[in-house]
Amino acid sequence: MNMSDLNNKVVWITGASAGIGAALARASAAQGARLVLSARRTAELEKVAAGIGLPAQDVLVLPLDLLDTASFAEKVKAVRTRFGRVDLVIHNAGISQRSLVRDTTYEVDRRIMEVNFLGTAALTKAVLPTMLEQGGGQFAVVSSLVGKFGTPLRSAYSASKHALHGYFDSLRAELWRENIAVTIVCPGFIRTEVSVNALTGDGSPQNRMDNATSNGMDPDRFARKMLRAVARKRREVYIGGFEVRAVYLKRFVPGLFAQRIRKVKVT
């Protein structure tokens, strides 16, 4: 698959109802992609679809809940019925966290892992036979900088993102001969509602915007950067502001990183 641009490519975006997902929908549409937009909120998906400027036949609104893995075979069938193929799946859906380990119930840990990791893995397995049959495809996985290191208040979220790295690194190593590409994208602070919707220790949403998130990168700018990385079939890319430096600090000076991460403001 030539990903030099997305013209006429079938791009399936999860978490497409708002934030990064909606920005990716706009950026993909600008490149002429045919889009499958998935998330739980149908009305919000319809708003995104109406605002991206593509003909109705080039957009499929396909509600999807990552916890409902039994529905995935039918979802893939619906995409194939409309478009006949799937060129790129952008795994963007997920939930974040704002709670200490000692204050977080196991049920919250489990829900975050089931949505962010297991749901994503299950959808990948459902789509993969189609990509193999058509001779190739690409998965773009929206991880996080905390998929590379852990911080306070993100234990289960960080674990779920670390799991995505292990899973998709393995998938890439297994299927490169079959022309299956994988790009893992690690955002830093992006100006979305992710912190508003983040789960606290009892499973309720935080319901407020973090200062760091409100001062983060514009999601449309992020989406353009991400799609450039996808087009180049980058294996892994970090997109954000000063916080990206933490990846390299941990890699090259892990002791100093360990000292600083205890005190850094992550909200």
C-alpha positions as a LaTeX table, in Angstrom:
\begin{tabular}{lrrr}
\hline
Residue & $x$ (\AA) & $y$ (\AA) & $z$ (\AA) \\
\hline
Met1 & 0.00 & 0.00 & 0.00 \\
Asn2 & 1.33 & 3.37 & $-1.01$ \\
Met3 & 0.64 & 5.73 & 1.88 \\
Ser4 & 2.27 & 8.76 & 0.25 \\
Asp5 & $-1.25$ & 10.18 & 0.50 \\
Leu6 & $-4.65$ & 8.89 & 1.51 \\
Asn7 & $-6.51$ & 9.64 & $-1.72$ \\
Asn8 & $-9.16$ & 6.92 & $-2.19$ \\
Lys9 & $-7.77$ & 4.88 & 0.72 \\
Val10 & $-10.23$ & 3.40 & 3.19 \\
Val11 & $-9.32$ & 4.71 & 6.64 \\
Trp12 & $-11.10$ & 3.38 & 9.74 \\
Ile13 & $-10.75$ & 5.69 & 12.76 \\
Thr14 & $-11.86$ & 4.66 & 16.25 \\
Gly15 & $-12.58$ & 7.27 & 18.88 \\
Ala16 & $-13.61$ & 9.53 & 15.99 \\
Ser17 & $-16.37$ & 11.47 & 17.76 \\
Ala18 & $-14.14$ & 14.15 & 19.30 \\
Gly19 & $-10.60$ & 15.29 & 20.05 \\
Ile20 & $-7.74$ & 13.58 & 18.24 \\
Gly21 & $-10.10$ & 11.22 & 16.41 \\
Ala22 & $-12.20$ & 14.02 & 14.95 \\
Ala23 & $-9.03$ & 15.91 & 13.99 \\
Leu24 & $-7.70$ & 12.81 & 12.24 \\
Ala25 & $-11.01$ & 12.52 & 10.38 \\
Arg26 & $-10.70$ & 16.10 & 9.14 \\
Ala27 & $-7.06$ & 15.65 & 8.13 \\
Ser28 & $-7.74$ & 12.34 & 6.37 \\
Ala29 & $-10.72$ & 13.79 & 4.52 \\
Ala30 & $-8.55$ & 16.66 & 3.32 \\
Gln31 & $-6.31$ & 14.06 & 1.68 \\
Gly32 & $-9.25$ & 12.41 & $-0.08$ \\
Ala33 & $-9.65$ & 9.34 & 2.11 \\
Arg34 & $-12.83$ & 7.35 & 2.34 \\
Leu35 & $-13.66$ & 7.16 & 6.03 \\
Val36 & $-15.14$ & 4.79 & 8.56 \\
Leu37 & $-15.86$ & 6.74 & 11.73 \\
Ser38 & $-16.35$ & 4.74 & 14.92 \\
Ala39 & $-17.05$ & 5.58 & 18.55 \\
Arg40 & $-19.86$ & 4.94 & 21.00 \\
Arg41 & $-21.71$ & 8.25 & 20.48 \\
Thr42 & $-23.62$ & 8.06 & 17.20 \\
Ala43 & $-24.89$ & 11.65 & 17.29 \\
Glu44 & $-21.37$ & 13.01 & 17.75 \\
Leu45 & $-20.07$ & 10.83 & 14.93 \\
Glu46 & $-22.80$ & 12.20 & 12.66 \\
Lys47 & $-21.68$ & 15.75 & 13.49 \\
Val48 & $-18.08$ & 14.90 & 12.60 \\
Ala49 & $-19.19$ & 13.23 & 9.36 \\
Ala50 & $-21.28$ & 16.26 & 8.41 \\
Gly51 & $-18.40$ & 18.65 & 8.98 \\
Ile52 & $-15.57$ & 17.05 & 7.03 \\
Gly53 & $-16.76$ & 17.86 & 3.52 \\
Leu54 & $-16.79$ & 14.38 & 1.96 \\
Pro55 & $-19.62$ & 13.01 & $-0.18$ \\
Ala56 & $-22.01$ & 10.85 & 1.84 \\
Gln57 & $-20.98$ & 7.71 & $-0.04$ \\
Asp58 & $-17.39$ & 8.20 & 1.13 \\
Val59 & $-18.19$ & 8.22 & 4.85 \\
Leu60 & $-19.54$ & 5.34 & 6.92 \\
Val61 & $-20.66$ & 6.16 & 10.46 \\
Leu62 & $-20.19$ & 2.90 & 12.33 \\
Pro63 & $-20.90$ & 3.04 & 16.09 \\
Leu64 & $-18.57$ & 0.77 & 18.01 \\
Asp65 & $-17.92$ & $-0.03$ & 21.67 \\
Leu66 & $-14.49$ & $-1.57$ & 22.34 \\
Leu67 & $-15.98$ & $-3.60$ & 25.19 \\
Asp68 & $-18.42$ & $-5.29$ & 22.79 \\
Thr69 & $-15.88$ & $-7.50$ & 21.06 \\
Ala70 & $-18.55$ & $-9.96$ & 19.93 \\
Ser71 & $-19.82$ & $-7.31$ & 17.49 \\
Phe72 & $-16.51$ & $-6.80$ & 15.71 \\
Ala73 & $-17.00$ & $-9.42$ & 12.97 \\
Glu74 & $-20.23$ & $-7.71$ & 11.92 \\
Lys75 & $-18.56$ & $-4.30$ & 12.01 \\
Val76 & $-15.82$ & $-5.49$ & 9.65 \\
Lys77 & $-18.46$ & $-7.01$ & 7.40 \\
Ala78 & $-20.25$ & $-3.64$ & 7.24 \\
Val79 & $-17.03$ & $-1.90$ & 6.20 \\
Arg80 & $-16.31$ & $-4.48$ & 3.53 \\
Thr81 & $-19.87$ & $-4.25$ & 2.23 \\
Arg82 & $-19.54$ & $-0.46$ & 1.83 \\
Phe83 & $-15.94$ & $-0.13$ & 0.64 \\
Gly84 & $-14.63$ & $-3.62$ & $-0.15$ \\
Arg85 & $-11.36$ & $-3.18$ & 1.73 \\
Val86 & $-9.59$ & $-1.57$ & 4.71 \\
Asp87 & $-6.29$ & 0.17 & 3.98 \\
Leu88 & $-5.57$ & 1.85 & 7.31 \\
Val89 & $-6.97$ & 1.36 & 10.80 \\
Ile90 & $-6.25$ & 4.18 & 13.23 \\
His91 & $-6.65$ & 2.81 & 16.75 \\
Asn92 & $-7.43$ & 5.98 & 18.66 \\
Ala93 & $-10.26$ & 5.09 & 21.05 \\
Gly94 & $-9.47$ & 4.82 & 24.74 \\
Ile95 & $-9.90$ & 6.23 & 28.22 \\
Ser96 & $-7.40$ & 7.94 & 30.48 \\
Gln97 & $-6.92$ & 8.01 & 34.24 \\
Arg98 & $-6.28$ & 10.49 & 37.04 \\
Ser99 & $-5.88$ & 8.51 & 40.28 \\
Leu100 & $-3.25$ & 7.04 & 42.55 \\
Val101 & $-2.76$ & 3.26 & 42.66 \\
Arg102 & $-3.81$ & 3.09 & 46.31 \\
Asp103 & $-7.06$ & 4.95 & 45.56 \\
Thr104 & $-8.02$ & 3.05 & 42.39 \\
Thr105 & $-10.36$ & 0.08 & 42.46 \\
Tyr106 & $-9.43$ & $-3.07$ & 40.58 \\
Glu107 & $-12.57$ & $-2.64$ & 38.48 \\
Val108 & $-11.19$ & 0.65 & 37.15 \\
Asp109 & $-7.84$ & $-0.97$ & 36.35 \\
Arg110 & $-9.62$ & $-3.76$ & 34.52 \\
Arg111 & $-11.91$ & $-1.44$ & 32.54 \\
Ile112 & $-8.97$ & 0.66 & 31.32 \\
Met113 & $-7.08$ & $-2.45$ & 30.21 \\
Glu114 & $-10.14$ & $-3.95$ & 28.52 \\
Val115 & $-10.90$ & $-0.80$ & 26.55 \\
Asn116 & $-7.42$ & 0.48 & 25.72 \\
Phe117 & $-5.62$ & $-2.81$ & 25.12 \\
Leu118 & $-7.90$ & $-5.84$ & 24.83 \\
Gly119 & $-10.57$ & $-4.06$ & 22.75 \\
Thr120 & $-7.90$ & $-2.73$ & 20.40 \\
Ala121 & $-6.30$ & $-6.16$ & 20.09 \\
Ala122 & $-9.68$ & $-7.76$ & 19.36 \\
Leu123 & $-10.51$ & $-5.25$ & 16.63 \\
Thr124 & $-7.07$ & $-5.80$ & 15.10 \\
Lys125 & $-7.72$ & $-9.55$ & 14.96 \\
Ala126 & $-11.09$ & $-8.91$ & 13.32 \\
Val127 & $-9.63$ & $-6.65$ & 10.61 \\
Leu128 & $-6.40$ & $-8.54$ & 9.97 \\
Pro129 & $-7.85$ & $-11.29$ & 7.70 \\
Thr130 & $-9.17$ & $-8.61$ & 5.35 \\
Met131 & $-5.76$ & $-6.94$ & 5.13 \\
Leu132 & $-4.02$ & $-10.25$ & 4.50 \\
Glu133 & $-6.55$ & $-11.17$ & 1.82 \\
Gln134 & $-6.12$ & $-7.85$ & $-0.01$ \\
Gly135 & $-2.32$ & $-8.04$ & 0.14 \\
Gly136 & $-1.47$ & $-5.52$ & 2.85 \\
Gly137 & $-2.55$ & $-2.71$ & 5.10 \\
Gln138 & $-1.46$ & $-0.54$ & 7.98 \\
Phe139 & $-2.31$ & $-0.08$ & 11.63 \\
Ala140 & $-1.65$ & 3.29 & 13.26 \\
Val141 & $-1.85$ & 3.05 & 17.03 \\
Val142 & $-2.36$ & 6.13 & 19.19 \\
Ser143 & $-0.41$ & 5.27 & 22.32 \\
Ser144 & 0.98 & 7.96 & 24.64 \\
Leu145 & 4.29 & 9.16 & 25.99 \\
Val146 & 3.32 & 7.19 & 29.11 \\
Gly147 & 3.45 & 4.12 & 26.90 \\
Lys148 & 7.22 & 4.67 & 27.19 \\
Phe149 & 7.39 & 5.53 & 30.90 \\
Gly150 & 5.10 & 5.66 & 33.92 \\
Thr151 & 4.03 & 8.76 & 35.83 \\
Pro152 & 1.94 & 9.35 & 38.94 \\
Leu153 & $-1.86$ & 9.17 & 38.47 \\
Arg154 & $-1.61$ & 7.03 & 35.31 \\
Ser155 & $-0.83$ & 3.47 & 36.52 \\
Ala156 & $-3.46$ & 1.45 & 34.61 \\
Tyr157 & $-3.49$ & 3.87 & 31.68 \\
Ser158 & 0.29 & 3.63 & 31.35 \\
Ala159 & 0.11 & $-0.16$ & 31.64 \\
Ser160 & $-2.48$ & $-0.32$ & 28.85 \\
Lys161 & $-0.31$ & 1.79 & 26.57 \\
His162 & 2.82 & $-0.23$ & 27.36 \\
Ala163 & 0.81 & $-3.33$ & 26.40 \\
Leu164 & $-0.04$ & $-1.79$ & 23.01 \\
His165 & 3.66 & $-1.30$ & 22.29 \\
Gly166 & 4.49 & $-4.93$ & 23.01 \\
Tyr167 & 1.55 & $-6.25$ & 21.04 \\
Phe168 & 2.02 & $-4.15$ & 17.91 \\
Asp169 & 5.82 & $-4.45$ & 17.89 \\
Ser170 & 5.27 & $-8.22$ & 17.78 \\
Leu171 & 2.64 & $-7.92$ & 15.06 \\
Arg172 & 4.99 & $-5.81$ & 12.95 \\
Ala173 & 7.80 & $-8.35$ & 13.33 \\
Glu174 & 5.49 & $-11.22$ & 12.39 \\
Leu175 & 3.76 & $-9.79$ & 9.34 \\
Trp176 & 6.21 & $-7.52$ & 7.52 \\
Arg177 & 6.51 & $-10.06$ & 4.71 \\
Glu178 & 2.74 & $-9.83$ & 4.21 \\
Asn179 & 3.01 & $-6.04$ & 3.74 \\
Ile180 & 1.37 & $-5.22$ & 7.07 \\
Ala181 & 2.83 & $-2.00$ & 8.47 \\
Val182 & 2.52 & $-0.67$ & 12.03 \\
Thr183 & 3.06 & 2.90 & 13.19 \\
Ile184 & 2.87 & 3.61 & 16.92 \\
Val185 & 2.28 & 7.27 & 17.75 \\
Cys186 & 2.95 & 8.64 & 21.24 \\
Pro187 & 1.22 & 11.97 & 21.90 \\
Gly188 & 2.23 & 14.26 & 24.70 \\
Phe189 & $-0.22$ & 16.88 & 25.95 \\
Ile190 & $-2.85$ & 17.50 & 23.24 \\
Arg191 & $-5.67$ & 20.00 & 23.79 \\
Thr192 & $-8.68$ & 17.67 & 23.98 \\
Glu193 & $-11.27$ & 16.55 & 26.55 \\
Val194 & $-9.18$ & 13.51 & 27.53 \\
Ser195 & $-8.52$ & 14.78 & 31.05 \\
Val196 & $-12.17$ & 15.79 & 31.54 \\
Asn197 & $-13.27$ & 12.23 & 30.75 \\
Ala198 & $-10.39$ & 10.53 & 32.59 \\
Leu199 & $-11.43$ & 8.02 & 35.24 \\
Thr200 & $-10.76$ & 8.67 & 38.90 \\
Gly201 & $-10.25$ & 5.95 & 41.49 \\
Asp202 & $-13.91$ & 4.99 & 41.82 \\
Gly203 & $-14.56$ & 5.02 & 38.06 \\
Ser204 & $-16.23$ & 8.43 & 37.89 \\
Pro205 & $-14.90$ & 10.99 & 35.38 \\
Gln206 & $-12.59$ & 13.75 & 36.58 \\
Asn207 & $-14.89$ & 16.36 & 34.97 \\
Arg208 & $-12.26$ & 19.06 & 34.70 \\
Met209 & $-9.50$ & 20.00 & 32.29 \\
Asp210 & $-5.89$ & 19.60 & 33.38 \\
Asn211 & $-3.76$ & 22.71 & 33.01 \\
Ala212 & $-1.14$ & 20.73 & 31.08 \\
Thr213 & $-3.78$ & 19.46 & 28.65 \\
Ser214 & $-5.39$ & 22.87 & 28.15 \\
Asn215 & $-1.96$ & 24.23 & 27.20 \\
Gly216 & $-1.19$ & 21.30 & 24.92 \\
Met217 & $-0.79$ & 21.03 & 21.15 \\
Asp218 & $-3.75$ & 21.82 & 18.93 \\
Pro219 & $-5.33$ & 18.49 & 17.84 \\
Asp220 & $-5.48$ & 19.47 & 14.17 \\
Arg221 & $-1.75$ & 20.19 & 14.18 \\
Phe222 & $-1.17$ & 16.85 & 15.90 \\
Ala223 & $-3.29$ & 15.04 & 13.31 \\
Arg224 & $-1.28$ & 16.47 & 10.42 \\
Lys225 & 1.98 & 15.44 & 12.06 \\
Met226 & 0.66 & 11.99 & 12.79 \\
Leu227 & $-0.53$ & 11.39 & 9.24 \\
Arg228 & 2.89 & 12.42 & 7.91 \\
Ala229 & 4.46 & 9.77 & 10.16 \\
Val230 & 1.92 & 7.20 & 8.97 \\
Ala231 & 2.63 & 8.05 & 5.33 \\
Arg232 & 6.33 & 7.45 & 5.93 \\
Lys233 & 5.53 & 4.19 & 7.73 \\
Arg234 & 7.48 & 5.29 & 10.76 \\
Arg235 & 7.69 & 2.54 & 13.34 \\
Glu236 & 7.32 & 4.86 & 16.33 \\
Val237 & 7.02 & 8.62 & 16.70 \\
Tyr238 & 6.66 & 11.06 & 19.62 \\
Ile239 & 4.55 & 14.19 & 19.09 \\
Gly240 & 4.15 & 16.95 & 21.64 \\
Gly241 & 6.01 & 19.77 & 23.34 \\
Phe242 & 8.76 & 19.82 & 25.92 \\
Glu243 & 7.36 & 16.65 & 27.54 \\
Val244 & 8.73 & 14.56 & 24.64 \\
Arg245 & 12.20 & 15.01 & 26.12 \\
Ala246 & 11.22 & 12.69 & 28.97 \\
Val247 & 11.45 & 9.71 & 26.59 \\
Tyr248 & 15.12 & 10.43 & 25.97 \\
Leu249 & 15.84 & 11.34 & 29.58 \\
Lys250 & 14.61 & 7.93 & 30.70 \\
Arg251 & 16.51 & 6.17 & 27.92 \\
Phe252 & 19.88 & 7.83 & 28.51 \\
Val253 & 19.79 & 9.03 & 32.15 \\
Pro254 & 17.30 & 6.73 & 33.89 \\
Gly255 & 18.40 & 7.62 & 37.41 \\
Leu256 & 17.78 & 11.32 & 36.85 \\
Phe257 & 14.47 & 10.55 & 35.19 \\
Ala258 & 13.36 & 8.50 & 38.21 \\
Gln259 & 14.12 & 11.42 & 40.52 \\
Arg260 & 12.34 & 14.01 & 38.39 \\
Ile261 & 9.20 & 12.03 & 37.57 \\
Arg262 & 8.35 & 11.89 & 41.29 \\
Lys263 & 7.93 & 15.66 & 41.38 \\
Val264 & 6.85 & 16.66 & 37.88 \\
Lys265 & 3.40 & 18.14 & 37.42 \\
Val266 & 1.43 & 15.72 & 35.24 \\
Thr267 & $-1.99$ & 17.42 & 35.38 \\
\hline
\end{tabular}
